[in-house]
Amino acid sequence: CVVEPPRRRREVASVAPARARVFAYRRRLAAERRDVDFAWEECPGGSGEMAAGLREGRLDCAILLTEAATLFAHKGELRVVGSYVDSPLTWGVHASAARPAPDRDGARYAVSRMGSGSHLMALVDARARGAPPPAFVVVGTLDGAKDALAKDEADLFMWEKFTTKPIVDAGEWVRVAEVPTPWPCFAVCVTPKVAKNRANDVAAVLAAVHDESSQIGQEQVDEIAHAYGQQPADVAEWLKTVTWGPGIRMPKAVLEATTAALVDAEVLDATAARPYHEVVCDFTRDEALGAAFPDDADLELEDHGEVREGDARWPPPGNISRD
C-alpha cells in the first residue's frame, strides 16, 4: 500500500494485525465514513509482517503491538506516533485440547514470526517467571498455529484471548494461562519518511479514528460480534477493558519499560537502544495515558503543509520531550 501525494483527500496506508481486528473495527469505519482516504489492509502475520511492510516501503502507517513497535523503532525502521489503545492486552497461552496441557517451561512455542508479538511476549513472560527462553516454531498465521498445535509440531501459542476464544469455545484449544502486557497494548507507527513529511495526513487519519473509537458503546456490541465472529457477551466484556488513545501521545516511561523488557529478554542489545526523541515523532506528546484528551487539541489541521517543531497548532512546543 503506497501513499500517493495528497490530493483533495488525504491518503495514508494503514494496516491492522489480525489479532487486533476488533480493536481496528473503528479504524475501518473511519476509512469508510469520514472524508479521509486511506487504504486498509489486515495482516495475518502480525507485528513482524507489518514492520517488514514499513521497512520495505509498502506501508506508511501501521498499528503494532507496543513491544514490537519499540523494538523496530530502536532499529531505526519506524517511528512511534503514539498509543492507539491506552489499556493493556491480555494474551492467552493456548494448547491443543487433544493432549494433556504441557509444562510451560521447556515447551515449544508457535510464533507468527521472529520479532512478532507472539515471539516477544513469550520471551518476556518466560523471563518474568524465571524460566529459560523457550524454543520457537515459526507458523506464520493463526491458521498456521492451529495446524502446528494439531500436528504436535508446537506445544503452546500466545495470542490475544478474545480473538482465540471461539477456538477455545469450540474445544480445539485450551487456555492454560493469561499474560497481560505491563504497558499499553498497541502503538501507531509510521515510516521515518512519513514522520518527517506527512504529519498532517497522519493527523487526519488519527482524528477520524479517535472520533469513531470514542463513540463506541453497547449499541455496537452486536455489530462488532457479527463482523468478527465473536459472541456479544465476549465483546461486551472486552469493551469494559479498553481505553482508546488519541494516537499522538506516548509517555517516555512506557517506552523505557518496553525497552528494558526487550533488553532483559535479550531481544535488544542495550548498546543499540536509542534515546526517546529518536524513536518517536517530533510531534509525539510525552503525556500520561488515560487522561481526557482536551477538546481544543484538534488533530485535524487546516492545510497540507508539514507541521514543524515550534508550530503552535500541533503539538504545543512545551509538550515535545527532548530528553
C-alpha positions as CSV (number, residue, x, y, z in Angstrom):
1,C,0.0,0.0,0.0
2,V,1.9,3.0,-1.2
3,V,0.7,6.5,-0.4
4,E,0.1,8.9,-3.2
5,P,0.8,12.6,-3.0
6,P,-2.1,14.4,-1.1
7,R,-4.9,15.5,-3.3
8,R,-8.3,16.7,-2.2
9,R,-8.5,13.8,0.3
10,R,-5.6,12.7,2.5
11,E,-4.3,9.2,1.8
12,V,-2.4,7.2,4.4
13,A,-2.0,3.5,4.2
14,S,-2.9,1.8,7.4
15,V,-2.6,-1.9,8.5
16,A,-4.0,-3.7,11.5
17,P,-2.7,-7.1,12.8
18,A,-5.1,-9.9,12.7
19,R,-5.3,-10.2,16.5
20,A,-6.3,-6.5,16.6
21,R,-9.2,-6.8,14.2
22,V,-11.8,-5.9,16.9
23,F,-9.6,-3.1,18.1
24,A,-9.3,-2.0,14.5
25,Y,-13.1,-2.0,13.9
26,R,-13.5,1.7,14.4
27,R,-10.4,2.5,12.3
28,R,-12.0,0.6,9.4
29,L,-15.3,2.5,9.9
30,A,-13.3,5.8,9.9
31,A,-11.9,4.9,6.5
32,E,-15.4,4.2,5.2
33,R,-17.4,7.1,6.7
34,R,-15.0,10.0,7.0
35,D,-13.6,12.3,4.4
36,V,-10.2,10.8,4.9
37,D,-9.0,8.4,2.2
38,F,-6.5,5.7,3.3
39,A,-6.0,2.2,2.1
40,W,-6.9,-0.5,4.6
41,E,-5.4,-4.0,5.0
42,E,-5.3,-6.6,7.7
43,C,-2.0,-8.5,8.1
44,P,-2.4,-12.1,9.4
45,G,1.4,-12.2,10.2
46,G,1.0,-9.7,13.0
47,S,3.5,-7.0,14.0
48,G,6.5,-8.7,12.4
49,E,4.8,-8.6,9.0
50,M,3.7,-5.0,9.4
51,A,7.2,-3.9,10.4
52,A,8.6,-5.6,7.3
53,G,6.0,-3.7,5.2
54,L,7.1,-0.4,6.8
55,R,10.8,-1.3,6.3
56,E,10.3,-2.2,2.6
57,G,8.2,0.9,1.9
58,R,5.0,-1.0,1.1
59,L,3.2,0.6,4.1
60,D,3.2,4.1,5.6
61,C,1.3,3.7,8.8
62,A,0.5,0.6,10.9
63,I,-0.8,-0.4,14.3
64,L,1.9,-2.6,16.0
65,L,2.0,-4.2,19.4
66,T,3.8,-1.6,21.6
67,E,6.7,-4.0,22.5
68,A,7.2,-4.8,18.8
69,A,7.0,-1.1,17.9
70,T,9.6,-0.3,20.4
71,L,12.0,-3.0,19.1
72,F,11.7,-1.9,15.5
73,A,12.0,1.8,16.4
74,H,15.3,1.1,18.2
75,K,16.4,-0.5,14.9
76,G,15.6,2.7,13.1
77,E,13.0,1.1,10.9
78,L,10.0,3.2,12.1
79,R,8.9,6.0,14.4
80,V,6.3,5.7,17.1
81,V,3.5,8.2,16.8
82,G,1.6,7.3,20.0
83,S,-0.6,4.9,21.8
84,Y,-3.6,3.6,19.9
85,V,-5.1,1.8,22.9
86,D,-4.1,3.0,26.4
87,S,-5.1,-0.2,28.1
88,P,-3.1,-3.4,28.2
89,L,-3.6,-6.5,26.1
90,T,-4.4,-9.9,27.7
91,W,-2.5,-12.7,25.9
92,G,-3.8,-16.2,26.2
93,V,-1.4,-19.1,26.4
94,H,-3.0,-21.9,24.4
95,A,-2.5,-25.6,24.0
96,S,-4.2,-28.3,22.0
97,A,-7.2,-29.8,23.8
98,A,-6.4,-33.2,22.2
99,R,-3.4,-33.7,24.5
100,P,-2.6,-33.0,28.2
101,A,-1.5,-29.4,28.7
102,P,2.3,-29.2,28.6
103,D,4.5,-27.6,31.2
104,R,5.2,-24.1,30.0
105,D,8.8,-24.4,30.9
106,G,10.5,-26.3,28.1
107,A,7.5,-26.1,25.8
108,R,7.8,-25.4,22.1
109,Y,6.1,-22.0,21.4
110,A,4.5,-21.4,18.0
111,V,5.1,-17.8,16.8
112,S,3.8,-15.9,13.8
113,R,7.4,-14.8,13.0
114,M,10.5,-13.9,14.9
115,G,10.2,-10.4,16.2
116,S,6.4,-10.6,16.3
117,G,4.4,-10.0,19.4
118,S,3.8,-13.7,19.9
119,H,7.6,-14.2,20.0
120,L,8.5,-11.2,22.2
121,M,5.8,-11.8,24.7
122,A,6.8,-15.4,25.1
123,L,10.3,-14.2,26.0
124,V,9.0,-11.5,28.3
125,D,6.7,-14.0,30.1
126,A,9.5,-16.6,30.4
127,R,11.8,-14.0,32.0
128,A,9.1,-12.9,34.4
129,R,8.6,-16.5,35.5
130,G,12.3,-17.1,35.8
131,A,12.1,-19.7,33.1
132,P,14.7,-20.3,30.3
133,P,13.9,-18.9,26.9
134,P,11.6,-21.3,25.1
135,A,12.1,-23.0,21.7
136,F,10.2,-21.4,18.9
137,V,8.4,-22.7,15.8
138,V,7.5,-20.2,13.1
139,V,4.0,-20.8,11.9
140,G,3.1,-17.6,10.1
141,T,-0.6,-17.0,10.9
142,L,-3.3,-18.0,13.4
143,D,-4.3,-20.8,11.0
144,G,-0.6,-21.9,10.9
145,A,-0.7,-22.1,14.7
146,K,-3.8,-24.2,14.6
147,D,-2.1,-26.7,12.3
148,A,1.1,-26.8,14.3
149,L,-0.7,-27.5,17.6
150,A,-3.0,-30.1,16.0
151,K,0.0,-31.9,14.4
152,D,2.1,-31.7,17.7
153,E,4.7,-29.6,15.9
154,A,4.4,-27.0,18.7
155,D,3.0,-27.1,22.2
156,L,1.8,-23.6,23.0
157,F,0.8,-20.4,21.3
158,M,0.3,-16.9,22.7
159,W,-2.4,-14.7,21.1
160,E,-5.0,-12.2,22.2
161,K,-7.5,-14.1,24.3
162,F,-10.7,-12.7,22.8
163,T,-9.5,-13.4,19.2
164,T,-8.9,-17.0,20.1
165,K,-11.9,-17.5,22.4
166,P,-14.0,-19.1,19.6
167,I,-11.3,-21.7,19.1
168,V,-11.3,-22.4,22.8
169,D,-15.1,-22.5,23.0
170,A,-15.1,-25.0,20.1
171,G,-13.0,-27.3,22.1
172,E,-10.0,-27.2,19.8
173,W,-7.7,-25.4,22.2
174,V,-7.5,-24.8,25.9
175,R,-6.2,-21.6,27.5
176,V,-3.7,-22.6,30.1
177,A,-2.7,-19.1,31.3
178,E,-3.3,-15.4,30.7
179,V,-0.5,-12.8,30.5
180,P,-1.4,-9.1,30.5
181,T,1.1,-6.7,29.0
182,P,2.6,-4.3,31.6
183,W,2.1,-1.4,29.1
184,P,-0.5,-0.1,26.6
185,C,-1.0,-2.7,24.0
186,F,-1.0,-1.0,20.6
187,A,1.0,1.8,19.1
188,V,0.5,3.8,15.9
189,C,3.7,3.7,13.9
190,V,4.9,5.3,10.6
191,T,8.0,5.2,8.4
192,P,10.7,7.8,9.2
193,K,9.8,9.5,5.8
194,V,6.1,9.8,6.7
195,A,7.0,11.1,10.2
196,K,9.0,13.9,8.6
197,N,6.8,14.8,5.7
198,R,3.3,13.6,6.2
199,A,2.3,14.8,9.7
200,N,-0.9,16.4,8.6
201,D,-2.1,13.3,6.8
202,V,-1.4,11.1,9.8
203,A,-3.2,13.7,11.9
204,A,-6.3,13.5,9.6
205,V,-6.4,9.7,10.0
206,L,-6.0,9.7,13.7
207,A,-8.6,12.4,14.1
208,A,-11.1,10.3,12.2
209,V,-10.2,7.2,14.2
210,H,-10.3,8.9,17.6
211,D,-13.7,10.3,16.8
212,E,-15.1,6.9,15.8
213,S,-13.5,5.0,18.7
214,S,-14.6,7.5,21.3
215,Q,-18.2,6.8,20.3
216,I,-18.1,3.1,20.6
217,G,-20.6,1.7,23.1
218,Q,-23.0,-1.0,23.9
219,E,-25.1,-0.3,20.8
220,Q,-22.2,-1.5,18.7
221,V,-21.8,-4.8,20.5
222,D,-24.0,-6.9,18.1
223,E,-22.4,-5.2,15.1
224,I,-18.9,-5.9,16.2
225,A,-19.8,-9.5,17.2
226,H,-21.3,-10.2,13.8
227,A,-18.4,-8.6,12.0
228,Y,-15.7,-10.6,13.7
229,G,-17.3,-13.9,14.7
230,Q,-17.5,-13.1,18.4
231,Q,-20.2,-13.7,21.0
232,P,-21.9,-10.5,22.1
233,A,-21.2,-11.2,25.7
234,D,-17.5,-11.5,25.0
235,V,-17.5,-8.2,23.0
236,A,-19.2,-6.5,25.9
237,E,-16.7,-7.9,28.4
238,W,-13.8,-6.8,26.1
239,L,-15.2,-3.3,25.8
240,K,-15.1,-2.8,29.5
241,T,-11.3,-3.3,29.4
242,V,-10.5,-0.9,26.6
243,T,-9.3,2.7,26.9
244,W,-8.9,4.3,23.5
245,G,-6.0,6.7,22.9
246,P,-5.8,9.7,20.6
247,G,-2.7,8.2,18.9
248,I,-0.2,11.1,19.4
249,R,0.9,10.6,23.0
250,M,3.4,8.0,24.2
251,P,5.0,8.6,27.6
252,K,8.7,8.3,27.8
253,A,8.2,6.0,30.8
254,V,6.3,3.5,28.7
255,L,9.0,3.2,26.1
256,E,11.6,2.9,28.8
257,A,9.6,0.0,30.3
258,T,9.2,-1.8,27.0
259,T,12.9,-1.2,26.2
260,A,14.0,-2.6,29.5
261,A,11.9,-5.7,28.9
262,L,13.3,-6.2,25.4
263,V,16.9,-5.9,26.7
264,D,16.1,-8.2,29.6
265,A,14.7,-10.8,27.2
266,E,17.9,-10.4,25.1
267,V,15.9,-9.4,22.0
268,L,17.6,-5.9,22.0
269,D,21.2,-5.1,22.9
270,A,21.4,-2.3,25.5
271,T,24.0,-0.6,23.4
272,A,21.6,-0.4,20.4
273,A,18.8,1.3,22.4
274,R,18.1,4.8,21.1
275,P,17.0,7.8,23.1
276,Y,13.4,8.7,23.3
277,H,13.5,11.5,20.8
278,E,14.9,9.1,18.2
279,V,12.2,6.5,18.4
280,V,9.1,8.8,18.4
281,C,8.0,11.5,16.0
282,D,8.7,15.2,16.6
283,F,5.0,15.7,17.2
284,T,4.6,12.8,19.7
285,R,3.5,14.0,23.2
286,D,5.2,12.8,26.3
287,E,1.9,12.8,28.3
288,A,0.2,10.5,30.7
289,L,-2.0,7.9,29.2
290,G,-5.7,7.5,30.1
291,A,-6.3,11.2,30.8
292,A,-9.1,13.0,29.0
293,F,-8.0,14.4,25.7
294,P,-8.5,18.2,25.6
295,D,-11.3,19.4,23.4
296,D,-9.1,22.1,21.8
297,A,-6.4,19.6,20.8
298,D,-7.8,19.2,17.3
299,L,-5.8,16.6,15.4
300,E,-7.1,17.7,12.0
301,L,-5.1,20.5,10.5
302,E,-6.3,23.0,8.0
303,D,-3.6,22.9,5.4
304,H,-1.4,20.2,4.0
305,G,1.9,21.6,5.0
306,E,4.4,19.9,7.2
307,V,4.0,20.5,10.9
308,R,7.4,21.5,12.2
309,E,8.7,21.9,15.7
310,G,7.5,25.2,17.2
311,D,4.2,25.2,15.2
312,A,1.6,26.4,17.7
313,R,-1.1,24.3,16.1
314,W,0.1,20.8,16.9
315,P,1.6,20.0,19.3
316,P,2.4,22.9,21.6
317,P,6.2,23.1,21.7
318,G,6.2,22.6,25.5
319,N,4.8,19.1,25.0
320,I,7.7,17.8,22.9
321,S,10.1,15.9,25.1
322,R,13.8,16.1,24.1
323,D,15.2,14.1,26.9
